[in-house]
Amino acid sequence: MSVHGLTLGDVLGEHRRGRPLGLAVVDADVRLTYPGLDERVNRLANALAADGVAPGERVLWLGRNSFRILELLLAAARLGAICCPANRRQSAGELTFVLDDLRPAVVVFEESEAAGQARARTVAKARWVAAGEEYEAYAAAGAPSEPAVTVDPGDPVLALYTAAFDGRPAAALLSHTALIAHTMTLLHVRRMEDGFTYLNSGPLFHVGTMMFCLAAFQLGGTNVFTPAYDPEEVCRLIEAERCTHAFLFGPMIDRLVEANAGGAHDLSSLRFASHSPAWDAMITVDDSPWGASKMGGYGQTEVGGMLTFLGLAPGGRGPAGRPSPLVHVRILDPAGTEVPPGETGEICARGATIFSGYWNRPERNAAKTAGGWHHTGDLGRREPDGTITFIGPGLRMIKSANENIYPAEVERALREHEAVADAAVIGVPDPAWGQSVKAIVVLKDGASLTPEQVVAHVRSRIASYKKPRHVEFADAIPKKGHTPDYDALDAAYGGGGHPGT
Amino acid sequence: MSVHGLTLGDVLGEHRRGRPLGLAVVDADVRLTYPGLDERVNRLANALAADGVAPGERVLWLGRNSFRILELLLAAARLGAICCPANRRQSAGELTFVLDDLRPAVVVFEESEAAGQARARTVAKARWVAAGEEYEAYAAAGAPSEPAVTVDPGDPVLALYTAAFDGRPAAALLSHTALIAHTMTLLHVRRMEDGFTYLNSGPLFHVGTMMFCLAAFQLGGTNVFTPAYDPEEVCRLIEAERCTHAFLFGPMIDRLVEANAGGAHDLSSLRFASHSPAWDAMITVDDSPWGASKMGGYGQTEVGGMLTFLGLAPGGRGPAGRPSPLVHVRILDPAGTEVPPGETGEICARGATIFSGYWNRPERNAAKTAGGWHHTGDLGRREPDGTITFIGPGLRMIKSANENIYPAEVERALREHEAVADAAVIGVPDPAWGQSVKAIVVLKDGASLTPEQVVAHVRSRIASYKKPRHVEFADAIPKKGHTPDYDALDAAYGGGGHPGT
């Protein structure tokens, strides 16, 4: 056992001693102090160990939000195992894929048609435990002593499915060290302090909520859980538990304001960004440089959450701000060479918060860590003042006259035109230059533009060699999720000759 | 190269890119941006490498405060080597001990009689470089490219001599990871932010100043250096550089207030704890829960600086507060078993900020890490509310003018006098300095010495601040086993005011 080690289980052990009366979790009628949570976690860990959950084994949660996700994660932490909270609203086929991919030793699930079908179809041999009474009995049956397992804090403990770049998601593995390091960056950037009470109002299978849940835990604060986003219930919980923070964004806030229109609930404990006059009147607006409104930056599940923060570069030119103090960033070209400030390349990084690779994806992991740098797959640049701009995902590249052109960058420039509703960019074969750039543009209702105007606009924004040589107008851009479906675009508009294809 | 690595050299590399105009250091007529510091560090590193400074080799600084200590540390960091800034005010014998113990490859030194004698006596084969023109030419001669050395962030990079428990100091080794982790705890606890400008007004061979120097560096802030504590010059620097923080305590502040009695200097940029009405009127008093006044807690060089912080347990019962978020603490009995809350035991800890052992002390290191816990050698307890109380050193220590003085070290010097049969040293309360040193001396039969001769003898052997201010002669030293019975000595000779009592 190294004197330098700190695992999530160790954090819980410290809180049991250091915060004997501290309220760790609130969930419906469950209220647990840190000693109470520690005892439940030990019992659950010993029950899991009896079901074969050894170091490196996986446990899967298929259910709505619950403090039991944190409990399961901490029990896995005590065993050197990996906890995966997955999205239960996936189809039976998607759930089967997750089960076959992850091969969990134990699955805790809420009944659903899809879960039942996936259970019948999967080749994974898991012990299935139904959330509710069965789980409670299961979790209470283990011995209360701490499992005698030596856990390496560099080993993964959390798996989150993400990044369906090739049409199938993969589970990003995050180690104890990465999660604790990421928490330290949040504590620093957001000036988190004693009394932090977090309402887990977003899904815990997403890093956006999970990272704050873990920060509240590491701080010795309180995590409040609600099974799903119900604006009435969220108002009630904020008032009852004096929640100081919550996972909320635009449309969620609008529904909250509507639900509390009569002012029935006192939401003044909540410190959040300004949104609308009605919202601002209900809560405590935090417009400090480290407040919620300045949370912006650049991140992804694979870096534990956030890699850069706007709040670390007040007044800087790049909207992504500066890297957190525990990482460093390089903007690299496809050959792995650093590009100069002002030029676009792939955002690459190194540091304590970076993930440990995807579960069961050795080839992709090798590509993600080429040259000893984590390759985010996203495009960005260093501004002359040293701050970072996130350009967009770097899925597809165009090679014209030996220059690398990233569709996301050209698309961003196109969308900045007031007459453009949407746009996508592909490479078309070019006998002279290998490829040339073709833009497919959707105009706003009633707007009109000539191809020449489109080209002139792009040329005014980015380097000339990136401007489209061909422009076609269309009614819509085919999409895969939120990103253009480039295969469909290539087929419809004559694309081809992409490097690497 | 792991994607998780972050060394001090990496931090500098990020700042070179991220803060192209950021002022890194100010020292007399030297003003360096981060790119400027990065270039100097690379040149110095390449020069050191040519002198055999390979991974694990040591470089020693024997001089007053200077930005060149940070530069030397960062150059060592780029090479995987270890930098030791040592106290140049030590005697020739003490300096010889350090040289023989550390065996540095390169020594940068300011001329002094003691340094000259130590250089003549030591068996260490080092390249000696005189601070000043010789050093400047030496540091400028290397190539400006970054050395191609892969550095493990878990390897030591800083060595600080401390802990003369057995009569001889030892060099505590701190890794990149430990120093960066400790900085993260400071950023969190002290809410450090952009614009942090630190005046290095304390000695950089002491962790108390070094930890803030490193925090300012990690933040991308500015470090201002002054060769020694001159109140007039400190006032001038605070005003000229708009320093926001500085290393200061009671008697230093009194001298500053005296020097600025006429209000000649505007010290309002300095944010510091309240001290006296005159002081409070000169500076910006920071009485926030994370302000300088709440810096208290418990620490030692071996944990990178601070292990626990009062500011993390506002209103808590234990004056040492709570552990930093990157460590966990156990109070253990001599058998390594945890003692219950309220009972005294040894403060033991695990976590990222813990040191890598003492240089060249394998037996002591084994004892320090028994059972996988770092043994601080200090006594403490958990209060019922979970907070920590520091009781005192497991071995007796004297604290005078913020310096740790170990009786064993002074006693060893006393016993080396041919007329001394036995001796013991206690601390007596001192209104100005907390404590001062009192020696109780047993002379050999027929020998005679004056108190002045005793003091002069000690002063010839060890640093002046450790010499006795009071000497009493006695017939015998009361003992507990082989060691002096300090409680009996305190009672008989007016001892008291020991830290923790």
Interface residues (C-beta under 8 A of the other chain):
Chain A: M1 S2 V3 H4 G5 L6 D10 V11 G13 E14 R17 G18 R19 P20 L21 G22 G154 T177 A178 I180 A181 T183 M184 T185 L187 H188 R191 M192 E193 D194 Q218 L219 G220 P289 W290 L312 A313 P314 R322 P323 P325 L326 V327 H328 V329 R330 P341 A349 R350 G351 A352 I354 T369 G371 G372 W373 H374 R382 P384 D385 G386 T387
Chain B: M1 S2 V3 H4 G5 L6 D10 V11 G13 E14 R17 G18 R19 P20 L21 G22 G154 T177 A178 I180 T183 M184 T185 L187 H188 R191 M192 E193 D194 Q218 L219 G220 P289 W290 L312 A313 P314 R322 P323 P325 L326 V327 H328 V329 R330 P341 A349 R350 G351 A352 I354 T369 G371 G372 W373 H374 R382 P384 D385 G386 T387
